[in-house]
Amino acid sequence: MSTAAALHEATLKDPVLVAATLGTGLMAGLYLAFDVAVMPALARREDERFVAAMRRANDALDDNAAFGTLFLGVFMATGVAARRLARADRSDAARQARAAAVLYGLSVVVTICANLPLNRRLRTAPGTSAAALAAARKAYERPWRRANAVRTAACLGALALLGDTARRWAAVRTR
């Protein structure tokens, strides 16, 4: 079965699992884009531009209801998908979906406990002098990048588990 056919079949049989998988992919893609493009590009900028760009990016995401809905909705959809798979007597698939929920949950915890507090501190960092901006950047950049790498890895792991679960579930359901 092709990937497109498996996705179509999985969507018909379990749209919640597919929504969890696609949402996890979107979140993993966002985090990965920061890891491989945004942060390396900003690393080459002077402190004032770095701080200003990160403040704008953080403000845009913080004020975006669609982002918040996706961020938390993916976690809920993954849990619901695991429960639905368990009720359908697909214990292996349910275990994979539960593991994906744990991994995605890790990304939520890292975001709430590390990234968001760092974002708030950067937003409220005092001063506009070169020294103040350098201090704000130093306190922010490395810890934020480390935390983002953890949530990227967690989301990619969850995506792999959910994608495999959806593919296997579609194949089983079409036999």
Beta strands, then each sheet from edge to edge (+ up, - down):
end
